Amino acid sequence: MIQLTKLEILKLDSNSLEGVFEAGIHRLPSITTIGLSRNSIHGRIPSQVGNVANAQFLNIDLSWNHLFGEIPESVSRLHGIDLSFNNLEGHIPPDVWLRFGRESFLGNLNLHLPTTPTIDVEIVYHVFFVIFILCGIYFIFSKRREKKAASVTPHPKHGDIFKIWNFDGNIAYQDIIEATQDFDFRYCIGTGGYGSVYRAQLPTGKVVAVKKLHRFEGDNPTFDSSFRNEAKHVSHLRLHG
């Protein structure tokens, strides 16, 4: 082993290796990866497998072998381990289960989940954490909606309802109907290619030109360009009382 002090990666997967995993390879000071998957390694997992200096950097793959016995708690100190498809038995230590999860232990028919309440506590913790995050998101969006609603609440009789942040279609329509006395001819100031134009003085004192269309005119596909041209010319006019 003296000659292997600088060895970092050992990959011997899919060979015909036999024997037990107690040769001390995982104790090498620089080793970070040990791949022994799909061999014929048997025996128990050493109880001190995770009690090595570089455990937090060490990844061990012992899947698809013939290991038996229980999983030692020291495994939880490793960076990663795959013990799937062996003949391990007993209950998985809670710390090991919480660190590595189900995938590392698949295929061991006599291996069982922890019986301690640690798992339940962890699940409850995560559930409360998710609920806390969702409540925070809901609170933030609620405050934004309230702030937005407060900033755009219209005051139709004291503001300009035709500005985009104050516009209310029902109020605008009712004010126009009252100002033109239901589009009385006396308020007609001209006719264009489509519809008639009326003068309307709103409750705010603002005077506007309103174009009244018939239903069939609004459905005409050629109306749009004509309407835009008329609106452009009307925008340059000043209405007088």
Order of alpha helices (4+ residues) and beta strands (2+ residues): beta-beta-beta-beta-beta-beta-beta-beta-alpha-beta-alpha-alpha-beta-beta-beta-alpha-alpha
